[in-house]
Amino acid sequence: MRGYQTLLASLLVLIALPVTAGDLSAQLNQFFKARDPQHADGMTVVVRTPQAQWPDCDAPKFTLPGNSRLWGNMSVAANCGENRRYIQVQVQVTGPYLVANRLLTRGSSVSAADFSLQTGRLDTLPARALLNDEAVADAVVLRDIQPGQPINPSMLRQPWRVKAGQSVMVIASGDGFDASGEGKALNNATQSQWVRVRMGNGQVVSGRVRDDGNILITL
């Protein structure tokens, strides 16, 4: 009987122990890699919360707030039934990101050749850093960019497709209805941006700039 009681006590201790370090780390890595499969190969999740504060079930269900960032320091809820604990983690991601090849001065036009991809820790980059060169072709530099500096969208803008005072063609399109007329743009706008146009009769209308420079109004 005494041996049975000792065995039972040992089992109860094991049941009360939190999930092991290896198990929790593996489960969190699996959770975050499934959340961002594009960067799964270069991802590592580091658990910052002391083990004494970890969940006490074998397979906790992880949840994140809807506005959580993809990488970096964050708090993930580990749910064991009605028991919830918050685990502090650092999601480290290594991958390519865009940098300037040379000094890019404010107001200059640039091409993809002025940039290159560099590999490093994405989670330590400034917010919204560009990870490819899709948005930089024919862009205009808004402030000086140093060689090797990571690029984010606030540093660049697309060239003006329409400029204030320019004569433009306005095309109105609706269900079984199409009309067009000429007017003058009242503001600068890039492709797909909104622009206000004063028509010949003085009426001011708003539409989106198409890739051909015409202004489209959808009725």
PyMOL commands that set and color helices and strands:
alter all, ss='L'
color gray80, all
select helices_A, chain A and resi 2-16+21-35+37-42+51-53+112-114+122-124+153-155
alter helices_A, ss='H'
color red, helices_A
select strands_A, chain A and resi 43-47+61-63+72-80+83-100+115-121+140-141+156-157+167-174+177-185+194-199+204-209+215-218
alter strands_A, ss='S'
color yellow, strands_A
deselect
rebuild
show_as cartoon
